[in-house]
Amino acid sequence: MRGISFSGRLAAKLGNRLREMPKDHSEKQPLGPVIVLGGGPAGLTAAYELCRSGVPSTVLERAPMVGGLAKTVDYKGYRFDLGGHRFFTRIDRVQSMWEDLLGSDFLVCPRLSRILYRGRFFYYPLRPLNVLLGLGPWSCIGFLASYLRAQVQRVEPERTFEDWVSNRFGRKLYEAFFKTYTEKVLGVPCTDIAADWAARRIQGLSLPVAIKDSLFESKSRTTVSTLIDQFHYPRLGPGMLWQRVAERIARSGGEVRCGHSVTRIHWTGDGITAVDTATADGGEERVCGSHFLSSLALRDLIRALSPPAPPEVRAAAESLGYRDLILVALIIDKAHIFADNWIYIHDDKVRVGRIQNFKNWSPEMVPDPAKSCLGLEYFCSQGDDLWQSSDADLVALATAELEQAGLGERADVLDGTVVRVPQAYPMYDTAYRSHVETVRIFLSRFRNLQLIGRNGMHKYINQDHAMVSALLAVENLAGAAHEIWDASTDDGYLEGARGDSSAA
């Protein structure tokens, strides 16, 4: 099964089917309680839909607050994201959920993002005239010649990130505007990164598309997510949405248990039977259910199975890599610093990869309009020197690199805090597909387990597609047979869903 069309027609059927679920399953197989592992966008969306249909559910989340990677942290009244979370989708069902839950708190945010390269700013997506003025005509002639050469001498098949980007932009543009940042994010050479990473990050974008978009008001601006010039954003950050979802779940009779880390997943034969958790107060609990939805990282899920999975499955799971993130939030004694929502730092002399200006997402992210809050993102791996640095050292590093990049002055930094984010990005090395497939085949034996979300499927999907994976999983509980792995992607049959009942 290649996938499904998540059109307006299917979205309407979803609502009807969910409302009928308790009745249907009272005549067939009992449904509930459904145990949801992970309280991020995928897990909370699943529990929200189940509660709306009257099916009991329990969400188990190891962190003290919900939202996963889409949570909003509050430090002395200054709010910041773990990265930046644009609310942009072409899926009506997801858009409607956002609007229903947030109402007037769902702001429209103009988008401005640039690349800092060789001390100059370049718009991202790239604008040819901006590149011409910033780097000069000879460099641009070289970029164009490199692109034309790539069209004649395309790399086939495209195995690596370098292959994919060079084919669409030419090698010189790849080296100038893609290589350094990507290697900062993933910590390995671009020749060791699967082409899938580029397809996920910058799908639909190429040099001709960028030129056309910069010269004309092209359709690409609303169909290629990289090119959009505005998006929605909750007034108090993405965590505002997920807190409301958790509240709705609780009011509807469901449970959201924060501070519950999954330690054991018990199984026998073809089904999951129970989950053990360690609670924040040092206790232990066993939770039983009829069905289980997991957004846990695949590696963690396999590690928790009791009895253990076969050796080859455990080996495949252990071979799956993750890239971690450190977010250093700096409070700045200035009302205005730069106009961007975020800036990519393409400079290998500093370790910061991207800088968010949260006040430019929503002015209410800061409690004092005379101040600003910046988020400096450091991509790292657990156990490396960055991850093990003290918070004080990380704040000092971020302060120094902000000044070194020419984006702020040390004297204006009033305070700072640090948040470490494990498993922020599933790694797309050149062997990841085979490892995922090995794990996936083994887990398919469990009739009452479905995998959802970014880490649950080891797929670099955005928030809206994580939500789609949950919606499809709930539909499957109602009797559908969607292949979630194929449908929760950026492919045309899914992205073209808005207002097009014939999307396929």
C-alpha positions as CSV (number, residue, x, y, z in Angstrom):
1,M,0.0,0.0,0.0
2,R,1.6,3.2,-1.1
3,G,-0.3,5.5,1.2
4,I,-3.6,7.4,1.5
5,S,-5.1,10.6,0.4
6,F,-5.6,12.7,3.5
7,S,-8.1,14.9,1.7
8,G,-11.0,17.0,3.0
9,R,-13.3,14.1,2.2
10,L,-11.2,11.6,4.3
11,A,-10.9,14.2,7.1
12,A,-14.7,14.3,7.3
13,K,-14.9,10.5,7.3
14,L,-12.3,10.5,10.2
15,G,-14.5,12.6,12.4
16,N,-17.6,10.4,11.7
17,R,-15.7,7.2,12.2
18,L,-14.2,8.3,15.5
19,R,-17.6,9.3,16.9
20,E,-18.9,5.8,16.0
21,M,-15.9,4.0,17.4
22,P,-17.3,3.0,20.8
23,K,-20.4,1.6,19.2
24,D,-18.5,-0.3,16.5
25,H,-16.0,-1.8,19.0
26,S,-18.7,-2.8,21.5
27,E,-19.9,-5.2,18.7
28,K,-16.4,-6.3,17.8
29,Q,-13.1,-6.2,19.8
30,P,-13.2,-4.2,23.0
31,L,-11.2,-1.0,22.7
32,G,-9.6,0.8,25.6
33,P,-7.9,1.8,27.5
34,V,-5.4,2.8,24.9
35,I,-1.9,3.5,26.3
36,V,0.1,6.2,24.6
37,L,3.8,6.3,25.1
38,G,5.1,9.8,24.8
39,G,3.4,13.2,25.3
40,G,4.6,15.1,22.3
41,P,2.5,16.2,19.3
42,A,1.9,12.7,18.1
43,G,1.0,11.1,21.4
44,L,-1.2,14.0,22.5
45,T,-3.0,14.2,19.2
46,A,-3.8,10.5,19.4
47,A,-5.1,10.8,23.0
48,Y,-7.1,13.9,22.1
49,E,-8.9,12.2,19.2
50,L,-9.5,9.1,21.3
51,C,-11.1,11.2,24.1
52,R,-13.3,13.0,21.6
53,S,-14.7,9.7,20.6
54,G,-15.2,8.4,24.1
55,V,-12.3,5.9,24.2
56,P,-10.3,6.0,27.4
57,S,-6.6,6.7,27.0
58,T,-3.6,7.2,29.2
59,V,-0.5,9.2,28.1
60,L,2.8,8.3,29.7
61,E,5.4,11.2,29.4
62,R,8.8,11.0,31.1
63,A,9.3,14.8,31.2
64,P,7.6,17.0,33.8
65,M,5.6,18.8,31.1
66,V,4.0,17.9,27.9
67,G,4.9,18.9,24.3
68,G,8.0,16.9,23.6
69,L,10.2,18.8,21.1
70,A,7.3,21.3,20.7
71,K,7.2,22.4,24.4
72,T,7.7,26.0,25.4
73,V,10.1,26.6,28.4
74,D,9.4,29.5,30.8
75,Y,12.4,31.0,32.5
76,K,11.6,34.0,34.7
77,G,8.8,34.9,32.4
78,Y,10.8,34.6,29.2
79,R,9.4,31.9,27.0
80,F,11.4,30.0,24.4
81,D,11.1,27.0,22.1
82,L,13.4,24.1,21.7
83,G,14.4,25.4,18.3
84,G,11.6,27.2,16.4
85,H,8.2,25.7,15.5
86,R,6.4,27.1,12.5
87,F,2.7,26.2,12.3
88,F,2.3,25.7,8.6
89,T,0.4,22.8,7.0
90,R,-1.6,21.9,3.9
91,I,-3.6,19.4,5.8
92,D,-7.1,20.7,6.6
93,R,-7.6,18.3,9.5
94,V,-4.5,19.5,11.3
95,Q,-5.2,23.2,10.5
96,S,-8.7,22.9,11.9
97,M,-7.4,21.4,15.1
98,W,-4.9,24.2,15.6
99,E,-7.5,26.8,15.0
100,D,-10.2,25.2,17.2
101,L,-7.8,24.9,20.1
102,L,-6.1,28.3,19.9
103,G,-8.7,30.6,18.5
104,S,-7.6,34.2,18.7
105,D,-4.3,33.1,20.3
106,F,-3.2,31.7,16.9
107,L,-1.2,34.6,15.4
108,V,0.0,35.1,11.9
109,C,3.7,35.6,11.9
110,P,5.7,37.1,9.0
111,R,8.7,34.9,8.1
112,L,12.3,36.3,7.8
113,S,15.3,33.9,7.9
114,R,18.8,34.5,6.7
115,I,22.1,32.9,6.5
116,L,25.2,34.5,8.0
117,Y,28.1,33.6,5.7
118,R,31.4,35.3,5.5
119,G,30.1,38.2,7.6
120,R,27.2,38.9,5.3
121,F,23.5,38.1,5.4
122,F,21.9,36.1,2.7
123,Y,18.2,35.5,2.6
124,Y,17.0,31.9,3.0
125,P,15.6,30.7,0.7
126,L,18.3,32.1,-1.5
127,R,17.5,35.1,-3.6
128,P,19.8,35.4,-6.6
129,L,20.1,39.2,-6.5
130,N,21.0,39.1,-2.8
131,V,23.7,36.5,-3.6
132,L,25.0,38.6,-6.5
133,L,25.3,41.8,-4.4
134,G,26.7,39.9,-1.4
135,L,29.3,37.8,-3.2
136,G,29.9,39.6,-6.4
137,P,29.3,38.7,-10.1
138,W,32.3,36.4,-10.5
139,S,31.1,34.2,-7.6
140,C,27.6,34.1,-9.1
141,I,29.0,33.1,-12.5
142,G,30.9,30.3,-10.8
143,F,27.7,29.2,-9.1
144,L,25.7,29.2,-12.3
145,A,28.5,27.3,-14.2
146,S,28.6,24.8,-11.4
147,Y,24.8,24.3,-11.6
148,L,24.9,23.8,-15.4
149,R,27.7,21.3,-15.0
150,A,25.6,19.4,-12.4
151,Q,22.7,19.2,-14.9
152,V,25.0,17.6,-17.5
153,Q,26.9,15.4,-15.1
154,R,24.2,14.5,-12.5
155,V,25.2,12.1,-9.8
156,E,23.0,9.0,-10.1
157,P,21.8,7.4,-8.0
158,E,21.6,10.0,-5.3
159,R,22.9,8.3,-2.2
160,T,24.1,11.1,-0.1
161,F,23.1,14.6,1.0
162,E,26.0,15.9,-1.1
163,D,24.7,14.2,-4.2
164,W,21.1,15.4,-3.7
165,V,21.9,19.1,-3.1
166,S,24.7,19.3,-5.7
167,N,22.3,17.9,-8.4
168,R,19.8,20.7,-7.6
169,F,22.1,23.7,-6.8
170,G,25.5,22.8,-8.2
171,R,28.5,21.9,-6.1
172,K,29.7,25.5,-5.4
173,L,26.3,26.6,-4.0
174,Y,26.2,23.4,-2.0
175,E,29.6,24.1,-0.5
176,A,28.8,27.7,0.3
177,F,25.3,27.5,1.7
178,F,24.5,23.9,2.7
179,K,27.6,21.9,3.7
180,T,28.8,23.7,6.8
181,Y,25.4,24.1,8.5
182,T,24.3,20.5,7.8
183,E,27.6,19.1,9.2
184,K,27.1,21.2,12.3
185,V,23.5,19.7,12.7
186,L,24.4,16.1,12.2
187,G,28.1,16.0,13.2
188,V,29.3,13.9,10.3
189,P,30.5,14.6,6.8
190,C,27.7,15.2,4.2
191,T,29.0,12.2,2.3
192,D,27.9,10.1,5.3
193,I,24.4,11.5,5.4
194,A,21.7,9.8,3.3
195,A,20.0,11.8,0.5
196,D,16.7,11.3,2.4
197,W,17.9,14.0,4.9
198,A,17.9,16.6,2.1
199,A,14.6,15.4,0.7
200,R,13.1,15.9,4.2
201,R,14.7,19.2,4.9
202,I,14.4,21.1,1.6
203,Q,12.0,19.1,-0.4
204,G,10.7,20.8,-3.6
205,L,13.5,23.4,-3.6
206,S,16.1,23.8,-6.3
207,L,18.0,26.7,-8.0
208,P,15.4,27.2,-10.7
209,V,12.6,27.2,-8.2
210,A,14.4,29.7,-6.0
211,I,15.1,32.0,-8.9
212,K,11.5,31.8,-10.1
213,D,10.1,32.5,-6.6
214,S,12.4,35.5,-6.2
215,L,11.4,37.1,-9.5
216,F,7.7,36.3,-9.5
217,E,4.8,35.6,-7.1
218,S,5.0,31.9,-7.9
219,K,2.8,29.1,-6.8
220,S,5.9,27.6,-5.1
221,R,5.6,30.2,-2.3
222,T,2.5,28.4,-1.1
223,T,3.3,24.8,-2.1
224,V,7.0,24.5,-1.1
225,S,7.2,24.8,2.7
226,T,10.8,26.2,2.5
227,L,9.5,29.2,0.6
228,I,6.6,30.3,2.6
229,D,6.7,34.0,3.7
230,Q,4.4,33.7,6.7
231,F,3.1,31.1,9.1
232,H,0.9,30.8,12.2
233,Y,2.3,30.7,15.8
234,P,0.6,30.5,19.2
235,R,0.7,33.7,21.2
236,L,2.7,32.0,24.0
237,G,4.6,29.5,22.0
238,P,3.8,26.0,20.8
239,G,3.6,24.7,24.3
240,M,0.4,26.7,24.7
241,L,-1.3,24.4,22.2
242,W,-0.1,21.2,23.8
243,Q,-1.0,22.3,27.3
244,R,-4.6,23.0,26.0
245,V,-4.7,19.5,24.4
246,A,-3.6,17.9,27.7
247,E,-6.3,19.9,29.5
248,R,-8.9,18.8,27.1
249,I,-7.8,15.2,27.5
250,A,-8.1,15.4,31.2
251,R,-11.6,17.0,31.1
252,S,-12.7,14.2,28.8
253,G,-11.8,11.5,31.2
254,G,-8.3,10.6,29.8
255,E,-5.1,10.8,31.8
256,V,-1.8,12.5,31.0
257,R,0.9,11.3,33.4
258,C,4.0,13.4,33.4
259,G,7.2,12.2,35.1
260,H,6.5,8.6,34.1
261,S,9.4,7.0,32.3
262,V,8.8,3.7,30.5
263,T,11.2,1.1,31.8
264,R,9.7,-2.2,30.6
265,I,7.3,-3.1,27.8
266,H,5.9,-6.6,28.4
267,W,4.9,-8.8,25.5
268,T,3.9,-12.3,24.7
269,G,3.1,-14.0,21.4
270,D,1.7,-11.3,19.1
271,G,0.7,-8.6,21.6
272,I,1.9,-6.1,24.1
273,T,0.4,-6.8,27.5
274,A,1.6,-4.0,29.9
275,V,4.1,-1.2,30.4
276,D,6.1,-0.5,33.6
277,T,7.1,3.0,34.4
278,A,9.4,4.7,36.9
279,T,7.7,7.8,38.5
280,A,9.3,11.1,39.3
281,D,8.9,10.4,43.1
282,G,10.9,7.1,42.8
283,G,7.9,4.8,42.6
284,E,7.0,2.2,40.0
285,E,3.7,1.5,38.2
286,R,2.4,-1.1,35.8
287,V,-0.1,0.1,33.2
288,C,-2.2,-2.3,31.2
289,G,-4.3,-1.6,28.1
290,S,-5.9,-3.1,25.0
291,H,-3.8,-1.2,22.5
292,F,-0.5,0.8,22.6
293,L,0.7,3.7,20.5
294,S,4.3,4.5,20.8
295,S,6.3,7.7,19.9
296,L,9.3,6.5,21.9
297,A,12.6,6.5,20.0
298,L,12.9,3.1,18.3
299,R,16.1,2.4,20.1
300,D,14.5,3.0,23.5
301,L,11.4,1.0,22.6
302,I,13.5,-2.1,21.7
303,R,15.6,-1.7,24.8
304,A,12.5,-1.7,26.9
305,L,11.0,-4.9,25.5
306,S,10.6,-7.8,28.0
307,P,11.5,-10.5,27.1
308,P,14.2,-9.0,24.9
309,A,14.0,-8.8,21.2
310,P,16.2,-11.2,19.1
311,P,19.9,-10.2,18.9
312,E,19.7,-9.0,15.3
313,V,16.8,-6.7,16.1
314,R,18.6,-5.3,19.2
315,A,21.8,-4.8,17.1
316,A,19.8,-2.9,14.4
317,A,18.1,-0.7,17.0
318,E,21.5,0.1,18.6
319,S,22.8,1.1,15.2
320,L,20.2,3.8,14.9
321,G,21.7,7.2,15.7
322,Y,20.3,10.4,17.1
323,R,21.6,14.0,17.2
324,D,21.1,15.9,20.4
325,L,20.5,19.6,20.9
326,I,21.5,22.2,23.5
327,L,19.5,25.4,23.6
328,V,21.1,28.3,25.4
329,A,18.6,31.1,26.0
330,L,20.1,34.6,26.5
331,I,18.1,37.5,27.9
332,I,19.3,40.7,26.2
333,D,19.0,44.2,27.5
334,K,17.7,45.6,24.1
335,A,14.3,45.9,22.6
336,H,15.4,45.1,19.1
337,I,18.4,43.1,18.0
338,F,17.7,41.8,14.5
339,A,14.5,41.4,12.5
340,D,14.8,37.7,11.7
341,N,12.8,34.9,13.2
342,W,16.0,32.9,13.0
343,I,19.5,33.1,11.5
344,Y,21.6,30.2,10.2
345,I,25.2,30.5,11.2
346,H,27.4,29.2,8.3
347,D,30.7,29.7,10.0
348,D,32.9,26.9,11.2
349,K,34.8,29.3,13.5
350,V,31.9,29.2,16.0
351,R,29.9,26.2,17.2
352,V,26.5,27.7,17.3
353,G,24.4,26.5,14.4
354,R,21.2,28.7,14.5
355,I,19.9,31.6,16.5
356,Q,16.2,32.2,17.2
357,N,14.8,35.6,18.2
358,F,11.7,34.6,20.0
359,K,10.3,38.1,20.4
360,N,10.0,38.1,16.6
361,W,7.8,35.0,16.7
362,S,5.4,36.6,19.2
363,P,6.0,39.8,21.3
364,E,4.5,38.1,24.3
365,M,7.3,35.6,24.5
366,V,9.1,38.2,26.6
367,P,7.6,39.8,29.7
368,D,9.4,43.2,29.2
369,P,9.1,44.9,25.8
370,A,12.5,46.6,26.5
371,K,14.2,43.2,26.5
372,S,14.7,40.4,24.1
373,C,15.3,36.6,24.3
374,L,17.6,34.8,21.9
375,G,17.9,31.0,21.6
376,L,21.3,29.8,20.5
377,E,21.2,26.2,19.2
378,Y,24.2,23.9,19.6
379,F,24.0,20.5,17.9
380,C,25.9,17.8,19.7
381,S,25.9,14.2,20.9
382,Q,25.4,13.0,24.4
383,G,28.8,12.5,26.1
384,D,30.7,15.0,24.0
385,D,32.4,18.1,25.4
386,L,29.4,20.4,24.7
387,W,26.9,18.0,26.3
388,Q,29.1,17.6,29.4
389,S,29.9,21.4,29.8
390,S,28.4,23.1,32.8
391,D,25.5,25.5,32.3
392,A,27.6,28.4,33.2
393,D,30.3,27.5,30.6
394,L,27.6,27.1,27.9
395,V,26.1,30.5,28.7
396,A,29.6,32.0,28.5
397,L,30.2,30.3,25.2
398,A,26.9,31.5,23.7
399,T,27.5,35.0,24.9
400,A,31.0,35.1,23.4
401,E,29.8,33.6,20.1
402,L,26.9,36.0,19.8
403,E,29.4,38.8,19.9
404,Q,31.9,37.0,17.6
405,A,29.1,36.6,15.0
406,G,28.4,40.4,15.2
407,L,24.8,39.8,16.4
408,G,25.1,41.2,19.9
409,E,27.4,42.5,22.6
410,R,28.5,40.7,25.7
411,A,27.7,43.7,27.9
412,D,24.0,43.5,26.9
413,V,23.5,39.9,28.1
414,L,21.7,40.0,31.4
415,D,21.1,36.4,32.1
416,G,21.0,32.9,30.5
417,T,19.7,29.4,30.9
418,V,20.4,26.0,29.3
419,V,18.1,23.2,28.2
420,R,19.5,19.9,26.9
421,V,17.3,18.0,24.4
422,P,18.2,14.4,23.9
423,Q,17.4,12.7,20.6
424,A,16.3,15.9,18.9
425,Y,17.0,14.5,15.4
426,P,16.9,10.9,14.1
427,M,20.1,10.4,12.2
428,Y,19.9,9.6,8.5
429,D,23.2,7.9,7.9
430,T,23.7,5.9,4.8
431,A,22.7,2.6,6.5
432,Y,19.7,3.8,8.6
433,R,17.1,2.4,6.2
434,S,18.1,-1.2,6.6
435,H,18.3,-0.8,10.4
436,V,14.8,0.7,10.6
437,E,13.4,-2.0,8.3
438,T,14.8,-4.8,10.6
439,V,13.2,-3.2,13.6
440,R,10.0,-2.5,11.8
441,I,9.6,-6.1,10.5
442,F,10.0,-7.4,14.1
443,L,7.5,-4.9,15.6
444,S,4.9,-5.7,13.0
445,R,4.2,-8.9,14.8
446,F,2.4,-7.0,17.6
447,R,-1.2,-6.6,16.6
448,N,-2.0,-4.0,19.2
449,L,1.1,-1.8,18.8
450,Q,1.4,1.2,16.4
451,L,4.4,3.5,16.0
452,I,3.8,7.3,15.6
453,G,5.7,10.5,15.5
454,R,9.2,11.5,14.6
455,N,11.3,9.3,16.8
456,G,8.6,6.6,16.9
457,M,9.2,6.0,13.2
458,H,12.8,7.3,13.0
459,K,11.6,9.8,10.4
460,Y,12.4,13.5,10.2
461,I,8.8,14.7,10.0
462,N,7.5,18.0,11.1
463,Q,4.8,18.6,13.7
464,D,1.8,18.4,11.4
465,H,3.0,15.1,10.0
466,A,3.6,13.7,13.4
467,M,0.0,14.6,14.1
468,V,-1.1,12.9,10.9
469,S,0.6,9.7,12.0
470,A,-1.5,9.8,15.2
471,L,-4.7,10.5,13.4
472,L,-4.1,7.6,11.1
473,A,-3.3,5.3,14.0
474,V,-6.6,6.2,15.7
475,E,-8.4,5.5,12.4
476,N,-6.7,2.1,12.4
477,L,-8.1,1.4,15.8
478,A,-11.5,2.1,14.3
479,G,-11.0,-0.5,11.6
480,A,-9.0,1.2,8.9
481,A,-5.8,-0.3,7.5
482,H,-3.6,2.7,6.8
483,E,0.2,2.2,6.4
484,I,1.3,5.0,8.6
485,W,5.0,4.7,7.6
486,D,4.1,5.6,4.0
487,A,1.4,8.2,4.6
488,S,3.1,10.4,7.2
489,T,5.5,12.1,4.7
490,D,5.8,15.2,2.6
491,D,4.7,13.4,-0.6
492,G,2.3,15.1,-2.9
493,Y,-0.7,12.9,-2.0
494,L,-0.5,14.2,1.5
495,E,0.7,17.8,1.1
496,G,-1.9,18.5,-1.6
497,A,-4.8,17.7,0.7
498,R,-6.0,21.2,1.5
499,G,-9.1,21.9,-0.5
500,D,-8.6,19.1,-3.0
501,S,-10.8,16.1,-2.5
502,S,-9.1,14.3,-5.3
503,A,-5.6,14.5,-4.0
504,A,-3.8,11.2,-4.3
